[in-house]
């Protein structure tokens, strides 16, 4: 089988192979654990492998040799119209464990399906009926037609904007709802979305420049190489990330905290807070006596249910009486628990992280941030003082 191993073809071959492996791993885990997010990401990673295939095989000599050239021309490998919808729906399913695809969600995939149908019509017409090039020009791969490049680039940019907006809403929500907001922030996903957006903007710039200047085709290889790197980074990060089953985000839930987000602070003297005192007593009983903060994935909704109220009321009580959001409020208790445990003889040989886990923390990043915020020093410096 023809394959010319050069620097450009070999580099893309490495990523192509690894992305196929990760696609299989995501599909397997998604099926075993019934995780929609894994199945969607598996589809994205698989299509990403196909996306770089033409450039990998092109630099391996396929476009210069038959029957490889015909295979590349008549087989659609670039399915980038699916990228945006898959990323957007992946984000929804990742941040809400109960999310399921609705009928309206399938509408996002119509443009990608139409392109597949068009490729099928070209194949039947040119190859099977006429026996010669008619709907395609026979000189360039239809996957790289200008109209198609503009179409999927525009689609990707729109969905990236929607995804970043959704992610930012989720981060705001997480600080009000989760006591493990750092661990639930998916910073690797944020990095990927921003990097992918920059890459897409650069691609748009290249499209615009190409309207006035004929760009050498090798320039596009760098785009596909960068695409391979950031997609591979996402695949590794997503597969190694610890699953969080209590995520329940929906943008409408932000309305629960809207007053806290938009209202100007009201001076204590001007607001009657007497109604809050009963809830304050309930909260402190749950925290001081029942020690509910030891639950690593404690949420505001769960604490509100235990206190006998709703998330909106409880969030306002914590905010007004303690001057903290829910995440900082709970983690301050956990920090004090860490300090208490460090003074016990049975914990003298434990690592700081092990003590932190026993105190209710579920990630090193959350522990370090919370500890420094409460004590003013890094955790590793505390025992010395």
Secondary structure as GFF3:
##gff-version 3
##sequence-region A 1 385
A	DSSP	alpha_helix	7	33	.	.	.	ID=ss1
A	DSSP	alpha_helix	36	59	.	.	.	ID=ss2
A	DSSP	three_ten_helix	62	64	.	.	.	ID=ss3
A	DSSP	alpha_helix	68	74	.	.	.	ID=ss4
A	DSSP	alpha_helix	81	94	.	.	.	ID=ss5
A	DSSP	three_ten_helix	103	109	.	.	.	ID=ss6
A	DSSP	alpha_helix	110	122	.	.	.	ID=ss7
A	DSSP	pi_helix	123	130	.	.	.	ID=ss8
A	DSSP	three_ten_helix	142	144	.	.	.	ID=ss9
A	DSSP	alpha_helix	146	177	.	.	.	ID=ss10
A	DSSP	three_ten_helix	183	185	.	.	.	ID=ss11
A	DSSP	alpha_helix	187	210	.	.	.	ID=ss12
A	DSSP	alpha_helix	218	240	.	.	.	ID=ss13
A	DSSP	three_ten_helix	251	253	.	.	.	ID=ss14
A	DSSP	alpha_helix	254	262	.	.	.	ID=ss15
A	DSSP	three_ten_helix	268	270	.	.	.	ID=ss16
A	DSSP	three_ten_helix	274	276	.	.	.	ID=ss17
A	DSSP	alpha_helix	277	284	.	.	.	ID=ss18
A	DSSP	pi_helix	285	289	.	.	.	ID=ss19
A	DSSP	three_ten_helix	292	294	.	.	.	ID=ss20
A	DSSP	alpha_helix	300	307	.	.	.	ID=ss21
A	DSSP	alpha_helix	311	322	.	.	.	ID=ss22
A	DSSP	alpha_helix	326	342	.	.	.	ID=ss23
A	DSSP	three_ten_helix	345	347	.	.	.	ID=ss24
A	DSSP	alpha_helix	352	358	.	.	.	ID=ss25
A	DSSP	alpha_helix	364	375	.	.	.	ID=ss26
A	DSSP	alpha_helix	379	382	.	.	.	ID=ss27
###
